[in-house]
Amino acid sequence: MKTVLFACVHNAGRSQMAAALFNQLADPAKARAISAGTEPGNHVHAEVVQAMLELGVDLSAVAPQKLTRELASTASLLVTMGCGEACPVVPGLERDDWPLEDPKGKPVERVREIRAEIAERVRGLLQAKGWLK
């Protein structure tokens, strides 16, 4: 089974949405997603929790976690989302960058648009790798 690590700065928005959407759509025998941040926040942003609840995904009790080299070394793919140079480089680890807007403090309508863009990218990744349910 492959592990995809989605990383952003606070692990409170983009990476949380991406990991949750990935785990909803992926064949669990083939792949799973985790997420982390370079400077983890205290909780997932309220507007992100609200937008994900609309899809039946409750992120209200999820705690952001620190992105470490050790955590990154457990993954086969690192997808960064705005952490730039702060994201660790792990030799031999495939890496992709998705330049996505940070949903923090945005109106829920905009968060829904960011969520849709993330969902589209996640579906594309799953299709390309053959990991869809």
Number of C-alpha atoms within 10 A of each C-alpha: 10 15 16 22 25 29 33 28 24 27 28 31 30 30 28 29 26 26 22 19 21 27 18 15 17 21 16 16 10 14 21 21 23 22 27 26 26 20 17 18 17 13 18 23 21 16 20 27 22 18 22 21 13 10 9 9 15 15 22 15 9 13 16 21 21 18 24 13 12 10 14 24 17 15 19 16 19 26 19 26 24 20 17 13 8 14 21 18 14 14 7 9 14 13 14 12 14 15 11 15 16 18 20 17 12 14 11 17 11 15 23 19 14 21 22 13 15 21 19 14 15 21 18 13 15 18 13 10 11 13 20 20 14
